[in-house]
Amino acid sequence: MSSIASLHIVKLGDLPAIVSAAGQERVWEAIQHSGRETGEEYGWSGYVMLNILDNLDVTLENPDLHESAEAISADFGHTTLITSNAKEFLDRLDPAAHEIDDLLDGPIDLQLDAEESRHAVEDTLSLLREAIAGLADDELLLLTIG
């Protein structure tokens, strides 16, 4: 599986500079300049993250930032922008609240056994939960999968 998920914390005020770099192959440079990594590296395929985001029963992305996410996606396969408003869904990011196979179901066969699947879901939801819980009101979580 060759897809990587990267998570960065960015100030909302820095988002226009990142968006303006989109399509010019400078987005990564802009993210690195104005963002910081969440602290924990994501160790699973980006497809795991993508499947889980697609199968959650909530939408974490701030709808007001969808156009910005689409612009950034010009340089990455998929971008999700999550603001501190998503804190209202923290309880829904509990692995125990979901069927593991339902969260991992998607168009790409992840080829994970039962134990790997359990760890992938727990790691992914825990990472998202911690990153969202730590967001200040003037920050967003910039999640890229590509």
Backbone as a printed PyTorch tensor [residue, N CA C, xyz], in Angstrom:
tensor([[[  0.8490,  -1.1720,   0.0000],
         [  0.0000,   0.0000,   0.0000],
         [  0.8880,   1.2270,   0.0000]],

        [[  0.6930,   2.0960,  -0.9330],
         [  1.5740,   3.2460,  -1.0400],
         [  0.7930,   4.5480,  -0.9810]],

        [[  0.2790,   4.8360,   0.1610],
         [ -0.3890,   6.1020,   0.4080],
         [ -0.0150,   6.5260,   1.8160]],

        [[  0.2620,   7.8070,   1.9830],
         [  0.7190,   8.3050,   3.2760],
         [ -0.2560,   9.3570,   3.7760]],

        [[ -0.5990,   9.2790,   5.0560],
         [ -1.4210,  10.3060,   5.6990],
         [ -0.5050,  11.1740,   6.5510]],

        [[ -0.6290,  12.4800,   6.3900],
         [  0.1510,  13.4370,   7.1710],
         [ -0.8030,  14.3850,   7.8750]],

        [[ -0.5010,  14.6710,   9.1360],
         [ -1.3480,  15.5600,   9.9220],
         [ -0.5140,  16.7360,  10.4090]],

        [[ -1.0150,  17.9460,  10.1650],
         [ -0.3360,  19.1660,  10.5890],
         [ -1.3390,  20.1020,  11.2570]],

        [[ -0.8780,  20.7970,  12.2760],
         [ -1.6680,  21.8350,  12.9210],
         [ -1.2620,  23.1620,  12.2870]],

        [[ -2.2480,  23.9260,  11.8340],
         [ -2.0040,  25.1810,  11.1310],
         [ -2.9030,  26.2570,  11.7410]],

        [[ -2.3920,  27.4560,  11.8620],
         [ -3.2140,  28.5930,  12.2890],
         [ -4.1910,  28.9250,  11.1610]],

        [[ -5.4240,  29.2170,  11.5150],
         [ -6.4260,  29.5650,  10.5010],
         [ -5.9560,  30.7360,   9.6450]],

        [[ -5.2420,  31.6720,  10.2440],
         [ -4.7460,  32.8310,   9.5110],
         [ -3.7050,  32.4900,   8.4610]],

        [[ -3.0660,  31.3160,   8.5860],
         [ -2.0620,  30.8880,   7.6090],
         [ -2.6650,  30.1070,   6.4430]],

        [[ -3.9330,  29.7460,   6.5550],
         [ -4.5620,  28.9340,   5.5090],
         [ -4.5690,  29.6220,   4.1410]],

        [[ -4.8490,  30.9310,   4.0360],
         [ -4.8310,  31.5580,   2.7040],
         [ -3.4890,  31.4170,   1.9810]],

        [[ -2.3810,  31.4960,   2.7030],
         [ -1.0660,  31.3420,   2.0660],
         [ -0.8800,  29.9210,   1.5460]],

        [[ -1.3890,  28.9530,   2.2900],
         [ -1.2870,  27.5590,   1.8560],
         [ -2.1470,  27.3400,   0.6160]],

        [[ -3.3620,  27.8590,   0.6460],
         [ -4.2700,  27.7090,  -0.4970],
         [ -3.6930,  28.3980,  -1.7320]],

        [[ -3.0890,  29.5740,  -1.5570],
         [ -2.5450,  30.2870,  -2.7190],
         [ -1.3470,  29.5590,  -3.3270]],

        [[ -0.6970,  28.7090,  -2.5490],
         [  0.4220,  27.9160,  -3.0740],
         [ -0.0610,  26.6810,  -3.8320]],

        [[ -1.3500,  26.3750,  -3.7100],
         [ -1.9130,  25.1830,  -4.3580],
         [ -1.8370,  25.2980,  -5.8710]],

        [[ -1.5730,  24.1770,  -6.4940],
         [ -1.5000,  24.1260,  -7.9430],
         [ -0.1740,  24.6110,  -8.4990]],

        [[  0.6710,  25.1060,  -7.6270],
         [  1.9870,  25.5930,  -8.0440],
         [  3.1030,  24.7050,  -7.4930]],

        [[  2.6830,  23.5490,  -6.9590],
         [  3.6180,  22.5850,  -6.3740],
         [  4.4330,  23.1950,  -5.2310]],

        [[  3.8240,  24.1610,  -4.5260],
         [  4.4870,  24.7750,  -3.3790],
         [  3.7040,  24.5610,  -2.0940]],

        [[  2.6340,  23.7930,  -2.1520],
         [  1.7970,  23.5980,  -0.9710],
         [  2.5770,  22.9560,   0.1590]],

        [[  3.3310,  21.9130,  -0.1560],
         [  4.0650,  21.2170,   0.8990],
         [  5.0150,  22.1770,   1.6070]],

        [[  5.6780,  23.0180,   0.8350],
         [  6.5820,  24.0230,   1.4050],
         [  5.8040,  24.9860,   2.3170]],

        [[  4.6330,  25.4190,   1.8830],
         [  3.8090,  26.3330,   2.6810],
         [  3.3240,  25.6640,   3.9620]],

        [[  2.9460,  24.3970,   3.8780],
         [  2.5040,  23.6640,   5.0680],
         [  3.6630,  23.5250,   6.0460]],

        [[  4.8170,  23.1620,   5.5520],
         [  5.9920,  22.9940,   6.4090],
         [  6.3830,  24.3180,   7.0670]],

        [[  6.2160,  25.4140,   6.3310],
         [  6.5930,  26.7290,   6.8450],
         [  5.6440,  27.1970,   7.9510]],

        [[  4.3400,  26.9890,   7.7600],
         [  3.3860,  27.5610,   8.7000],
         [  2.7360,  26.5500,   9.6350]],

        [[  2.9240,  25.2730,   9.3940],
         [  2.2880,  24.2720,  10.2340],
         [  3.2860,  23.5170,  11.0900]],

        [[  2.7430,  22.7410,  12.0040],
         [  3.5800,  21.8530,  12.8160],
         [  2.9270,  20.4750,  12.8230]],

        [[  3.7580,  19.4550,  12.8790],
         [  3.2200,  18.0980,  12.9080],
         [  2.5260,  17.8650,  14.2410]],

        [[  1.6250,  16.9150,  14.2630],
         [  0.8290,  16.6680,  15.4620],
         [  1.6340,  16.0520,  16.5900]],

        [[  2.8160,  15.6010,  16.3150],
         [  3.6510,  15.0140,  17.3610],
         [  3.8030,  13.5200,  17.2020]],

        [[  2.7360,  12.8490,  16.8130],
         [  2.8060,  11.4040,  16.6070],
         [  2.6900,  11.1170,  15.1180]],

        [[  3.6250,  10.3490,  14.6060],
         [  3.5860,   9.9910,  13.1910],
         [  2.5470,   8.8980,  12.9750]],

        [[  1.8300,   8.9890,  11.8730],
         [  0.8200,   7.9990,  11.5400],
         [  1.4990,   6.8210,  10.8620]],

        [[  1.3910,   5.6420,  11.4570],
         [  2.1350,   4.4880,  10.9880],
         [  1.4090,   3.5660,  10.0220]],

        [[  0.1780,   3.8870,   9.6760],
         [ -0.5920,   3.0320,   8.7780],
         [ -0.6780,   3.6650,   7.3960]],

        [[ -1.0970,   2.8820,   6.4500],
         [ -1.3060,   3.3910,   5.0970],
         [ -2.3310,   4.5220,   5.1230]],

        [[ -2.1580,   5.4760,   4.2460],
         [ -3.1430,   6.5410,   4.1200],
         [ -4.5120,   6.0100,   3.7420]],

        [[ -4.5560,   4.8450,   3.0900],
         [ -5.8350,   4.2420,   2.7280],
         [ -6.6360,   3.8510,   3.9680]],

        [[ -5.9560,   3.4750,   5.0410],
         [ -6.6460,   3.1730,   6.3010],
         [ -7.3560,   4.4380,   6.7800]],

        [[ -6.6170,   5.5480,   6.8310],
         [ -7.1990,   6.8230,   7.2660],
         [ -8.3580,   7.2200,   6.3550]],

        [[ -8.1710,   7.0910,   5.0560],
         [ -9.2030,   7.4810,   4.0950],
         [-10.4720,   6.6530,   4.2840]],

        [[-10.3210,   5.3430,   4.4300],
         [-11.4880,   4.4830,   4.6410],
         [-12.2110,   4.8450,   5.9310]],

        [[-11.4510,   5.0880,   6.9900],
         [-12.0730,   5.4230,   8.2730],
         [-12.8090,   6.7570,   8.1700]],

        [[-12.1890,   7.7630,   7.5720],
         [-12.8700,   9.0590,   7.4100],
         [-14.1480,   8.9130,   6.5940]],

        [[-14.0920,   8.1030,   5.5410],
         [-15.2690,   7.9000,   4.6910],
         [-16.3830,   7.1410,   5.4050]],

        [[-16.0200,   6.2800,   6.3530],
         [-17.0070,   5.4180,   6.9940],
         [-17.4640,   5.8900,   8.3670]],

        [[-16.8830,   6.9610,   8.8820],
         [-17.3600,   7.5130,  10.1520],
         [-18.7830,   8.0250,   9.9580]],

        [[-19.5610,   7.9700,  11.0060],
         [-20.9350,   8.4510,  10.8960],
         [-21.0340,   9.9530,  11.1680]],

        [[-19.9030,  10.6550,  11.1130],
         [-19.8670,  12.1120,  11.2570],
         [-18.9120,  12.6800,  10.2040]],

        [[-19.1090,  13.9280,   9.8670],
         [-18.1990,  14.6150,   8.9570],
         [-17.3370,  15.5480,   9.7870]],

        [[-16.0610,  15.2460,   9.8530],
         [-15.1480,  16.0500,  10.6590],
         [-14.7360,  17.3330,   9.9540]],

        [[-14.7090,  17.3110,   8.6270],
         [-14.2620,  18.4890,   7.8850],
         [-15.2310,  19.6520,   8.0800]],

        [[-14.6580,  20.8380,   8.2820],
         [-15.4660,  22.0420,   8.3820],
         [-15.9930,  22.3810,   6.9850]],

        [[-17.3200,  22.4050,   6.7930],
         [-17.8680,  22.6510,   5.4560],
         [-17.4980,  24.0270,   4.8960]],

        [[-17.2430,  24.9940,   5.7680],
         [-16.8480,  26.3270,   5.3030],
         [-15.4730,  26.3190,   4.6480]],

        [[-14.6950,  25.2830,   4.9060],
         [-13.3350,  25.2060,   4.3760],
         [-13.1980,  24.1840,   3.2490]],

        [[-14.3130,  23.6810,   2.7650],
         [-14.2700,  22.6400,   1.7320],
         [-13.5730,  23.1220,   0.4550]],

        [[-13.8410,  24.3540,   0.0350],
         [-13.1880,  24.8680,  -1.1740],
         [-11.6740,  24.9640,  -0.9840]],

        [[-11.2480,  25.3670,   0.1990],
         [ -9.8100,  25.4230,   0.4900],
         [ -9.2080,  24.0280,   0.4460]],

        [[ -9.9240,  23.0540,   1.0140],
         [ -9.4420,  21.6680,   0.9930],
         [ -9.3240,  21.1630,  -0.4420]],

        [[-10.2940,  21.4930,  -1.2700],
         [-10.2560,  21.0760,  -2.6760],
         [ -9.0640,  21.6970,  -3.3980]],

        [[ -8.7760,  22.9640,  -3.1170],
         [ -7.6320,  23.6310,  -3.7530],
         [ -6.3250,  22.9590,  -3.3490]],

        [[ -6.1830,  22.6540,  -2.0690],
         [ -4.9650,  21.9930,  -1.5850],
         [ -4.8570,  20.5950,  -2.1790]],

        [[ -5.9990,  19.9540,  -2.4020],
         [ -6.0100,  18.6070,  -2.9810],
         [ -5.4350,  18.5650,  -4.3870]],

        [[ -5.2880,  19.7160,  -5.0290],
         [ -4.6650,  19.7510,  -6.3580],
         [ -3.2340,  19.2360,  -6.2930]],

        [[ -2.6010,  19.3940,  -5.1320],
         [ -1.2240,  18.9280,  -4.9560],
         [ -1.1420,  17.6200,  -4.1740]],

        [[ -2.2470,  17.1940,  -3.5750],
         [ -2.2940,  15.9520,  -2.8020],
         [ -3.5180,  15.1690,  -3.2430]],

        [[ -3.5110,  13.8810,  -2.9730],
         [ -4.6440,  13.0580,  -3.3600],
         [ -5.9240,  13.3960,  -2.6330]],

        [[ -5.8500,  13.7900,  -1.3840],
         [ -7.0350,  14.0740,  -0.5760],
         [ -6.6150,  14.9890,   0.5660]],

        [[ -7.4030,  16.0220,   0.8310],
         [ -7.1320,  16.9380,   1.9400],
         [ -8.4100,  17.1490,   2.7210]],

        [[ -8.3030,  17.0980,   4.0370],
         [ -9.4170,  17.3770,   4.9330],
         [ -8.9640,  18.4530,   5.9070]],

        [[ -9.7950,  19.4770,   6.0970],
         [ -9.5000,  20.5630,   7.0260],
         [-10.4910,  20.4880,   8.1810]],

        [[ -9.9700,  20.2810,   9.3790],
         [-10.7970,  20.0560,  10.5610],
         [-10.5120,  21.1630,  11.5680]],

        [[-11.5460,  21.8950,  11.9800],
         [-11.3760,  22.9630,  12.9620],
         [-11.7500,  22.4630,  14.3570]],

        [[-11.5930,  23.3360,  15.3370],
         [-11.9180,  22.9790,  16.7190],
         [-13.4070,  22.6970,  16.8960]],

        [[-14.2390,  23.0920,  15.9350],
         [-15.6710,  22.7720,  16.0040],
         [-15.9090,  21.2670,  16.0390]],

        [[-14.9780,  20.4910,  15.5190],
         [-15.1260,  19.0310,  15.4890],
         [-14.9990,  18.4090,  16.8770]],

        [[-14.6280,  19.2050,  17.8780],
         [-14.5340,  18.6670,  19.2420],
         [-15.8650,  18.1000,  19.7170]],

        [[-16.9630,  18.5900,  19.1480],
         [-18.2700,  18.0700,  19.5360],
         [-18.4310,  16.5920,  19.1620]],

        [[-17.5650,  16.0810,  18.2960],
         [-17.6500,  14.6880,  17.8550],
         [-16.6120,  13.7840,  18.5230]],

        [[-15.8850,  14.2770,  19.5110],
         [-14.8180,  13.4740,  20.1170],
         [-15.3290,  12.1350,  20.6400]],

        [[-16.5150,  12.1170,  21.2290],
         [-17.0480,  10.8580,  21.7480],
         [-17.3350,   9.8570,  20.6280]],

        [[-17.5480,  10.3420,  19.4100],
         [-17.8210,   9.4620,  18.2780],
         [-16.5370,   8.8860,  17.6850]],

        [[-15.3880,   9.3290,  18.1990],
         [-14.1000,   8.8060,  17.7320],
         [-13.5650,   7.7320,  18.6760]],

        [[-14.4490,   7.1480,  19.4550],
         [-14.0940,   6.0520,  20.3530],
         [-14.1510,   4.7470,  19.5550]],

        [[-13.0240,   4.0180,  19.4820],
         [-13.0250,   2.7650,  18.7090],
         [-14.1100,   1.7800,  19.1460]],

        [[-14.4600,   1.7830,  20.4270],
         [-15.4680,   0.8480,  20.9300],
         [-16.8590,   1.1440,  20.3670]],

        [[-17.0540,   2.3300,  19.8290],
         [-18.3620,   2.7160,  19.3010],
         [-18.5760,   2.2500,  17.8620]],

        [[-17.6000,   1.5550,  17.2910],
         [-17.6720,   1.1940,  15.8770],
         [-17.3330,  -0.2740,  15.6540]],

        [[-17.8910,  -0.8210,  14.5940],
         [-17.4930,  -2.1380,  14.1170],
         [-16.2330,  -1.9470,  13.2790]],

        [[-15.1810,  -2.6410,  13.6250],
         [-13.8950,  -2.4550,  12.9550],
         [-14.0070,  -2.6650,  11.4500]],

        [[-14.6390,  -3.7470,  11.0390],
         [-14.7310,  -4.0400,   9.6060],
         [-15.5120,  -2.9710,   8.8520]],

        [[-16.5240,  -2.3830,   9.5050],
         [-17.3050,  -1.3330,   8.8490],
         [-16.4560,  -0.0950,   8.5890]],

        [[-15.5790,   0.2500,   9.5370],
         [-14.7370,   1.4350,   9.3670],
         [-13.6680,   1.2390,   8.3020]],

        [[-13.1830,   0.0300,   8.1590],
         [-12.0870,  -0.2220,   7.2220],
         [-12.5610,  -0.5850,   5.8230]],

        [[-13.8650,  -0.7800,   5.6690],
         [-14.4090,  -1.1600,   4.3660],
         [-14.2100,  -0.0260,   3.3660]],

        [[-13.7360,  -0.3700,   2.1900],
         [-13.5240,   0.6500,   1.1680],
         [-13.1250,   0.0220,  -0.1480]],

        [[-12.8780,   0.8560,  -1.1420],
         [-12.5630,   0.3430,  -2.4760],
         [-11.1990,  -0.3380,  -2.5720]],

        [[-10.3170,  -0.0850,  -1.6180],
         [ -8.9840,  -0.6910,  -1.6410],
         [ -8.9380,  -1.7740,  -0.5690]],

        [[ -8.5910,  -2.9770,  -0.9490],
         [ -8.4360,  -4.0650,   0.0110],
         [ -7.1720,  -3.8030,   0.8160]],

        [[ -7.3400,  -3.5790,   2.1130],
         [ -6.2130,  -3.2080,   2.9700],
         [ -5.3530,  -4.4010,   3.3690]],

        [[ -5.8540,  -5.6020,   3.1790],
         [ -5.1190,  -6.8290,   3.4760],
         [ -4.5630,  -6.8420,   4.9000]],

        [[ -5.4240,  -6.5140,   5.8620],
         [ -5.0520,  -6.5450,   7.2700],
         [ -5.7500,  -7.7200,   7.9320]],

        [[ -5.0240,  -8.4160,   8.8130],
         [ -5.6900,  -9.4720,   9.5640],
         [ -6.4830,  -8.8270,  10.7030]],

        [[ -7.1920,  -9.6290,  11.4860],
         [ -8.0900,  -9.1050,  12.5180],
         [ -7.3470,  -8.2480,  13.5460]],

        [[ -6.1770,  -8.7100,  13.9750],
         [ -5.4250,  -7.9460,  14.9760],
         [ -4.8960,  -6.6340,  14.3970]],

        [[ -4.3740,  -6.6900,  13.1780],
         [ -3.8960,  -5.4630,  12.5230],
         [ -5.0490,  -4.4800,  12.3190]],

        [[ -6.2050,  -4.9950,  11.9410],
         [ -7.3720,  -4.1380,  11.7380],
         [ -7.7520,  -3.4250,  13.0280]],

        [[ -7.7700,  -4.1720,  14.1260],
         [ -8.1120,  -3.5800,  15.4200],
         [ -7.1230,  -2.4820,  15.7840]],

        [[ -5.8280,  -2.7660,  15.6230],
         [ -4.8000,  -1.7670,  15.9390],
         [ -4.9010,  -0.5540,  15.0120]],

        [[ -5.1620,  -0.7890,  13.7380],
         [ -5.2650,   0.3140,  12.7770],
         [ -6.4010,   1.2590,  13.1510]],

        [[ -7.5560,   0.6980,  13.5080],
         [ -8.7000,   1.5230,  13.8980],
         [ -8.4000,   2.2660,  15.1940]],

        [[ -7.8740,   1.5600,  16.1850],
         [ -7.5620,   2.2080,  17.4630],
         [ -6.5460,   3.3310,  17.2820]],

        [[ -5.4760,   3.0590,  16.5420],
         [ -4.4330,   4.0690,  16.3260],
         [ -4.9770,   5.2820,  15.5760]],

        [[ -5.7610,   5.0260,  14.5420],
         [ -6.2900,   6.1140,  13.7180],
         [ -7.2490,   6.9880,  14.5100]],

        [[ -8.2080,   6.3630,  15.1750],
         [ -9.1860,   7.1470,  15.9310],
         [ -8.5370,   7.8690,  17.1040]],

        [[ -7.5710,   7.2240,  17.7590],
         [ -6.8710,   7.8800,  18.8740],
         [ -6.0840,   9.0910,  18.3950]],

        [[ -5.4020,   8.9460,  17.2710],
         [ -4.6250,  10.0590,  16.7240],
         [ -5.5430,  11.2230,  16.3480]],

        [[ -6.6360,  10.9330,  15.6710],
         [ -7.5880,  11.9860,  15.3100],
         [ -8.1600,  12.6520,  16.5560]],

        [[ -8.5220,  11.8400,  17.5140],
         [ -9.1150,  12.3500,  18.7570],
         [ -8.1650,  13.2860,  19.4830]],

        [[ -6.9120,  12.8570,  19.6400],
         [ -5.9160,  13.6810,  20.3310],
         [ -5.6410,  14.9740,  19.5710]],

        [[ -5.5060,  14.8780,  18.2640],
         [ -5.2050,  16.0680,  17.4580],
         [ -6.3550,  17.0720,  17.5180]],

        [[ -7.5810,  16.5950,  17.4090],
         [ -8.7380,  17.4900,  17.4440],
         [ -8.9120,  18.0810,  18.8380]],

        [[ -8.7480,  17.2620,  19.8670],
         [ -8.8990,  17.7510,  21.2440],
         [ -7.8970,  18.8540,  21.5610]],

        [[ -6.7240,  18.8040,  20.9480],
         [ -5.6870,  19.7890,  21.2200],
         [ -5.7760,  21.0600,  20.3980]],

        [[ -6.7410,  21.1470,  19.4900],
         [ -6.8560,  22.3340,  18.6390],
         [ -7.3380,  23.5480,  19.4240]],

        [[ -6.6540,  24.6670,  19.2470],
         [ -7.1400,  25.9430,  19.7710],
         [ -8.1820,  26.4760,  18.7930]],

        [[ -8.9390,  27.4710,  19.2190],
         [ -9.9910,  28.0160,  18.3600],
         [ -9.4530,  28.6380,  17.0760]],

        [[ -8.1830,  29.0480,  17.0830],
         [ -7.6030,  29.6820,  15.8910],
         [ -6.7360,  28.7200,  15.0850]],

        [[ -6.9150,  27.4150,  15.3070],
         [ -6.1190,  26.4020,  14.6130],
         [ -7.0170,  25.4330,  13.8570]],

        [[ -6.4010,  24.7290,  12.9160],
         [ -7.0930,  23.6470,  12.2330],
         [ -6.1250,  22.4890,  12.0450]],

        [[ -6.7070,  21.3210,  11.8770],
         [ -5.9460,  20.1210,  11.5600],
         [ -6.0050,  19.9500,  10.0540]],

        [[ -4.8460,  19.9890,   9.4230],
         [ -4.7360,  19.8090,   7.9780],
         [ -4.2680,  18.3780,   7.7600]],

        [[ -5.1610,  17.5620,   7.2280],
         [ -4.8890,  16.1450,   7.0280],
         [ -4.7810,  15.8980,   5.5300]],

        [[ -3.6220,  15.4260,   5.0970],
         [ -3.4220,  15.1230,   3.6810],
         [ -3.1610,  13.6330,   3.5120]],

        [[ -3.7150,  13.0860,   2.4570],
         [ -3.5080,  11.6780,   2.1320],
         [ -3.1050,  11.6180,   0.6710]],

        [[ -1.9300,  11.1150,   0.4300],
         [ -1.4750,  11.0570,  -0.9480],
         [ -0.2640,  10.1890,  -1.1160]]])
